[in-house]
Amino acid sequence: MSDDAARVVLSFPDGLSEWGRDQIRTDRYRNYLRRMLDEPRVGDEREEFVDIGCCGDSLDLTFRVEAVEDGTRVGDGTVVELVERAGDVEGGWRVQSAAGPTE
């Protein structure tokens, strides 16, 4: 019997820009998260690196575990779902956050 979770729901601050959201929603980034999570528990928070491109500093984004379904470990078949929660994005290049310039 496998201890692999069927699904893990992670939340991220809604202050992240659309460009940043595009980065974390890629298959490659979800695969990265899957490898980093190991044995998540509801309420766990972890900062993970998000690439913001060639024009700024790195951005560490805080992900929170909102749900873990049908198991305790994250495996190759675990679905990683991302949802928004209220919050600002601190650090990194502010142009890549919703709080950055609008022009």
C-alpha positions in Angstrom: 0.0 0.0 0.0 1.3 3.4 -0.9 1.5 6.4 1.4 1.6 8.8 -1.6 -1.0 11.6 -1.4 -3.4 11.9 -4.3 -3.4 15.7 -4.1 -1.6 18.5 -2.2 -3.1 22.0 -2.2 -0.6 24.8 -1.8 -1.5 28.5 -1.5 0.5 31.5 -2.5 0.1 35.2 -1.9 -2.3 37.0 -4.3 0.1 39.9 -4.6 2.2 37.8 -7.1 2.2 39.3 -10.6 0.6 37.5 -13.6 4.2 36.9 -14.9 5.1 35.2 -11.6 1.9 33.1 -11.6 2.8 32.0 -15.1 6.1 30.8 -13.7 4.7 28.8 -10.8 1.9 27.2 -12.9 4.3 25.5 -15.3 4.7 21.7 -15.2 8.4 22.1 -14.5 7.7 24.2 -11.4 5.0 21.8 -10.1 7.5 19.0 -10.6 10.0 21.0 -8.6 7.5 21.5 -5.8 6.6 17.8 -5.9 10.3 16.9 -5.2 10.6 19.5 -2.4 7.5 18.7 -0.4 8.3 15.2 0.9 5.8 14.8 3.8 3.7 18.0 3.9 1.3 18.8 6.7 -1.6 21.2 6.6 -0.3 24.6 7.8 3.3 24.0 6.9 4.9 27.0 5.1 8.0 27.0 3.0 9.8 29.6 0.9 10.7 28.5 -2.6 12.7 30.2 -5.2 10.8 31.7 -8.2 12.8 32.7 -11.3 11.9 36.3 -12.2 14.0 36.4 -15.4 17.1 38.3 -16.3 16.0 41.7 -15.1 16.1 41.5 -11.3 16.8 39.6 -8.1 15.6 36.2 -7.1 12.2 36.0 -5.5 11.4 33.7 -2.6 7.7 33.0 -2.4 6.0 31.5 0.6 3.8 28.5 -0.1 1.4 27.2 2.6 0.0 23.6 2.6 -3.8 23.9 2.7 -4.7 20.3 2.2 -3.1 16.8 1.8 -5.5 14.1 0.5 -5.3 10.3 0.7 -1.7 9.9 2.0 1.2 11.4 3.8 4.0 11.6 1.2 4.3 13.4 -2.1 5.1 11.0 -4.9 5.4 11.1 -8.7 1.6 10.8 -9.1 0.6 13.4 -6.5 -1.3 16.3 -8.1 0.0 19.7 -6.9 -2.8 22.3 -7.0 -2.1 26.0 -6.5 -4.6 28.4 -5.0 -4.4 32.1 -4.0 -4.6 33.5 -0.5 -4.6 37.1 0.6 -1.1 38.5 1.0 1.7 40.7 -0.3 4.8 39.5 -2.1 8.0 40.7 -0.3 11.5 40.8 -1.8 12.7 40.1 -5.3 12.1 42.6 -8.0 9.0 44.6 -7.2 8.2 45.1 -10.9 7.4 41.4 -11.0 4.8 41.8 -8.2 1.3 43.2 -8.3 2.7 46.1 -6.1 5.1 47.1 -8.8 4.7 49.9 -11.4 1.5 49.8 -13.6 3.1 51.4 -16.7 
